[in-house]
Amino acid sequence: MNAKVIVVTSGKGGVGKTTTTANIGAALAKLGEKVAVIDVDVGLRNLDVVMGLESRVVFDLVDVLEGKCRMSQALIRDKRVENLYLLPASQTRDKDALDPEVFKGVVRDLVEQEGFSRILIDSPAGIESGFKTAAAPAEGALVVVNPEVSSVRDADRIIGLLEAQQVNEIRLVINRLRPKMVASGNMLSEADILDILGVKPIGIIPEDEGIIVSTNVGEPAVLGKTKAGEAFMATARRLKGEDVPYPKFEEDRGFLAALRRLFGGA
């Protein structure tokens, strides 16, 4: 992806947006980019916890937007990964505290004045004002989708909204894929999801208990050795333009035919 400013989003909550933001951000930083991850889920701040930085939060995004502090005061540098920074959300305000135009200015300053090569914006769930604010400065989007009918349907709606906002580069991150269920025809495969949504995947992340552990201890999986961590690192490499092969799973195409009927297709 050529986009410097990327919103990480989905139609519904609980699909792994925050975990994806933290891990791809850390992976890109490990690969040499200067990365800022921004939590826009005002009132439900979680990105700092997933990254293990919650004890270091003093100022937040709303403080920056309202001019109560300088950008440098709110940015938290991750001491484990060089060139990885977090701009946390506020826990005490609501999403109406974010002005999309002011937020666009903050993101522009991060790129033009602070020298960040990549900005990842963790969007709140849903399609209301929080999503619109998160997507306002975005040049590209990672749509996180689980291989489930409800998640795919919600992702379809989000993709339409992103296209309406002229977000030009949109890619899928298929999260929590279970290869055995795909092989038996009981879970959507990456090919099924591509056929339905018409958007190319850039990452395929397997279901992995190691993600629960990494989240609980506040350490992105890419800093350890887990299957999901390796998949997130591969995703970051693809995002940078490397030709990294995708995992292949056998599948029963009969399930796709049934799903197409559900979505009104042939």
C-alpha positions as CSV (number, residue, x, y, z in Angstrom):
1,M,0.0,0.0,0.0
2,N,1.2,3.5,-0.9
3,A,-1.1,5.1,1.7
4,K,0.7,6.8,4.6
5,V,-2.4,7.3,6.6
6,I,-4.4,4.1,7.1
7,V,-7.6,3.6,9.0
8,V,-8.1,0.1,10.6
9,T,-11.9,-0.5,10.6
10,S,-14.7,-3.0,10.4
11,G,-18.5,-3.0,10.5
12,K,-18.9,-4.6,13.9
13,G,-17.0,-4.7,17.1
14,G,-15.0,-7.7,18.4
15,V,-13.3,-8.7,15.2
16,G,-9.8,-7.7,16.2
17,K,-9.3,-4.1,15.0
18,T,-7.3,-3.0,18.0
19,T,-5.1,-6.1,18.0
20,T,-4.5,-5.7,14.3
21,T,-3.6,-2.0,14.7
22,A,-1.1,-2.8,17.5
23,N,0.5,-5.7,15.7
24,I,0.8,-4.2,12.2
25,G,2.1,-0.9,13.8
26,A,4.7,-2.8,15.8
27,A,5.7,-4.9,12.7
28,L,6.1,-1.9,10.5
29,A,8.3,-0.2,13.1
30,K,10.4,-3.4,13.3
31,L,10.8,-3.2,9.5
32,G,12.2,0.3,9.8
33,E,9.3,2.7,9.5
34,K,8.5,5.5,11.9
35,V,4.9,4.6,13.0
36,A,2.2,6.4,15.0
37,V,-0.8,4.4,16.0
38,I,-3.8,6.5,17.0
39,D,-6.8,5.4,19.2
40,V,-9.9,7.1,18.0
41,D,-12.3,5.0,20.1
42,V,-13.0,7.8,22.6
43,G,-14.6,6.7,25.8
44,L,-13.6,3.0,25.2
45,R,-9.8,3.3,25.2
46,N,-8.1,0.0,24.6
47,L,-5.1,0.4,22.3
48,D,-2.9,1.5,25.1
49,V,-3.8,-1.6,27.1
50,V,-3.1,-4.0,24.2
51,M,0.3,-2.3,23.7
52,G,1.1,-2.4,27.5
53,L,1.4,1.4,27.6
54,E,-1.6,2.3,29.8
55,S,0.5,3.3,32.8
56,R,2.3,6.0,30.7
57,V,-0.8,7.9,29.5
58,V,-0.9,11.5,30.7
59,F,-2.4,13.4,27.8
60,D,-4.6,12.1,25.0
61,L,-5.9,12.8,21.6
62,V,-8.7,15.1,22.8
63,D,-6.2,17.1,24.7
64,V,-4.2,17.6,21.5
65,L,-7.3,18.5,19.5
66,E,-8.3,21.1,22.1
67,G,-4.8,22.6,22.4
68,K,-4.4,21.6,26.0
69,C,-1.0,20.0,25.3
70,R,1.6,19.7,22.6
71,M,1.7,16.7,20.3
72,S,5.1,15.7,21.8
73,Q,3.5,15.6,25.3
74,A,0.7,13.2,24.2
75,L,2.7,10.8,22.0
76,I,4.0,7.8,23.9
77,R,7.1,6.1,22.6
78,D,7.2,2.4,22.9
79,K,10.5,1.5,24.5
80,R,10.6,-2.0,23.1
81,V,10.3,-1.1,19.4
82,E,12.3,1.8,18.0
83,N,10.2,4.4,16.1
84,L,6.8,3.1,17.4
85,Y,4.5,5.7,19.1
86,L,1.0,5.8,20.5
87,L,-1.5,8.6,20.6
88,P,-4.1,7.4,23.1
89,A,-7.8,8.1,23.2
90,S,-9.6,9.8,26.0
91,Q,-11.6,7.7,28.5
92,T,-13.6,10.5,29.9
93,R,-15.1,12.1,26.8
94,D,-17.4,11.0,24.1
95,K,-17.0,10.7,20.3
96,D,-18.6,14.1,19.7
97,A,-15.5,15.7,21.2
98,L,-13.7,14.9,17.9
99,D,-13.9,17.3,15.1
100,P,-13.0,15.6,11.8
101,E,-11.3,18.7,10.3
102,V,-9.2,19.3,13.4
103,F,-8.3,15.6,13.5
104,K,-7.2,15.8,9.8
105,G,-4.9,18.7,10.8
106,V,-3.4,16.7,13.6
107,V,-2.7,13.7,11.3
108,R,-1.2,16.0,8.7
109,D,1.2,17.5,11.3
110,L,2.3,14.0,12.3
111,V,3.4,13.3,8.7
112,E,4.7,16.7,7.7
113,Q,6.2,18.1,10.9
114,E,6.9,15.0,13.1
115,G,8.2,12.9,10.2
116,F,6.1,9.8,10.6
117,S,6.2,7.5,7.6
118,R,3.0,5.7,8.5
119,I,-0.1,6.5,10.6
120,L,-2.5,3.7,11.7
121,I,-5.8,4.9,13.0
122,D,-7.8,2.5,15.2
123,S,-11.4,3.2,14.4
124,P,-14.3,2.6,16.7
125,A,-16.9,0.0,15.7
126,G,-20.0,1.0,13.8
127,I,-20.7,3.6,11.1
128,E,-21.5,6.7,13.2
129,S,-19.5,9.8,13.8
130,G,-16.6,8.0,15.4
131,F,-16.0,6.1,12.2
132,K,-16.4,9.1,10.0
133,T,-13.8,11.0,12.1
134,A,-11.3,8.1,12.0
135,A,-11.7,7.8,8.2
136,A,-11.6,11.5,7.5
137,P,-7.7,11.8,7.0
138,A,-7.3,8.3,5.6
139,E,-5.7,7.6,2.3
140,G,-6.1,3.8,2.7
141,A,-8.0,1.3,4.9
142,L,-7.5,-2.1,6.4
143,V,-10.9,-3.7,6.8
144,V,-10.7,-6.4,9.5
145,V,-13.1,-9.2,8.9
146,N,-13.8,-12.5,10.6
147,P,-14.7,-15.5,8.3
148,E,-18.3,-15.3,9.5
149,V,-21.4,-14.3,7.6
150,S,-22.4,-11.4,9.9
151,S,-18.8,-10.0,9.8
152,V,-18.6,-10.2,6.0
153,R,-21.9,-8.5,5.6
154,D,-20.9,-5.6,7.9
155,A,-17.6,-5.3,6.1
156,D,-19.4,-4.9,2.8
157,R,-21.2,-1.9,4.2
158,I,-18.0,-0.4,5.5
159,I,-16.3,-0.8,2.2
160,G,-19.1,1.1,0.5
161,L,-18.7,4.0,3.0
162,L,-15.0,4.1,2.6
163,E,-15.3,4.3,-1.2
164,A,-17.9,7.1,-0.8
165,Q,-15.3,9.0,1.3
166,Q,-12.8,8.5,-1.6
167,V,-10.5,6.2,0.4
168,N,-8.5,4.8,-2.5
169,E,-6.6,1.8,-1.2
170,I,-8.7,-0.7,0.6
171,R,-7.4,-4.1,1.7
172,L,-8.8,-6.9,3.9
173,V,-7.3,-8.4,7.0
174,I,-9.0,-11.8,7.5
175,N,-8.7,-12.5,11.2
176,R,-9.2,-15.6,13.2
177,L,-9.2,-18.1,10.3
178,R,-9.3,-21.7,11.4
179,P,-7.7,-23.9,8.6
180,K,-9.3,-27.1,9.7
181,M,-12.8,-25.6,9.5
182,V,-12.0,-24.1,6.1
183,A,-10.8,-27.5,4.9
184,S,-14.0,-29.1,6.0
185,G,-16.1,-26.5,4.4
186,N,-17.5,-25.2,7.7
187,M,-15.8,-21.8,7.6
188,L,-15.5,-19.2,4.9
189,S,-12.1,-19.2,3.1
190,E,-10.1,-16.2,1.9
191,A,-11.4,-17.1,-1.6
192,D,-15.0,-17.0,-0.5
193,I,-14.6,-13.6,1.2
194,L,-12.8,-12.2,-1.9
195,D,-15.6,-13.4,-4.1
196,I,-18.2,-11.8,-1.9
197,L,-16.5,-8.5,-1.1
198,G,-14.4,-8.0,-4.2
199,V,-11.5,-6.6,-2.1
200,K,-8.1,-8.2,-2.0
201,P,-6.7,-9.5,1.3
202,I,-3.4,-8.2,2.5
203,G,-3.3,-10.4,5.6
204,I,-4.7,-13.8,6.7
205,I,-4.4,-14.3,10.5
206,P,-5.1,-17.7,11.9
207,E,-7.0,-18.3,15.2
208,D,-4.3,-18.4,17.9
209,E,-4.5,-18.6,21.6
210,G,-1.2,-16.8,21.8
211,I,-3.1,-13.6,20.9
212,I,-5.1,-13.8,24.1
213,V,-1.8,-14.1,26.1
214,S,-0.1,-11.3,24.3
215,T,-3.1,-9.0,24.8
216,N,-3.3,-9.8,28.5
217,V,0.4,-9.0,29.1
218,G,0.3,-6.0,26.8
219,E,2.9,-7.1,24.3
220,P,2.1,-7.3,20.6
221,A,2.3,-10.8,19.2
222,V,4.9,-9.8,16.6
223,L,7.4,-9.3,19.4
224,G,7.2,-13.0,20.3
225,K,6.9,-16.3,18.5
226,T,3.3,-17.2,17.6
227,K,1.5,-18.2,14.5
228,A,-0.6,-15.0,14.6
229,G,2.5,-12.9,15.2
230,E,4.2,-14.4,12.1
231,A,1.0,-13.7,10.1
232,F,0.9,-10.1,11.2
233,M,4.6,-9.6,10.3
234,A,3.9,-11.1,6.9
235,T,1.0,-8.7,6.5
236,A,3.2,-5.7,7.3
237,R,5.8,-6.9,4.7
238,R,3.0,-7.1,2.1
239,L,1.9,-3.6,3.1
240,K,5.4,-2.4,2.4
241,G,5.3,-4.0,-1.1
242,E,7.2,-7.3,-0.5
243,D,6.0,-10.4,-2.3
244,V,5.1,-12.7,0.6
245,P,3.1,-15.8,-0.2
246,Y,-0.3,-16.4,1.4
247,P,-1.1,-19.7,3.2
248,K,-3.3,-22.1,1.2
249,F,-6.1,-24.1,2.5
250,E,-8.2,-26.8,0.8
251,E,-11.9,-26.0,0.8
252,D,-15.4,-27.3,0.0
253,R,-16.9,-25.0,-2.6
254,G,-20.4,-26.1,-1.8
255,F,-20.4,-23.8,1.2
256,L,-19.7,-20.8,-1.0
257,A,-22.7,-21.7,-3.3
258,A,-24.9,-21.7,-0.2
259,L,-23.5,-18.4,1.0
260,R,-24.1,-16.8,-2.4
261,R,-27.7,-17.7,-2.2
262,L,-27.9,-16.1,1.2
263,F,-26.5,-12.8,-0.3
264,G,-28.8,-13.0,-3.2
265,G,-26.2,-14.1,-5.8
266,A,-26.3,-16.9,-8.3
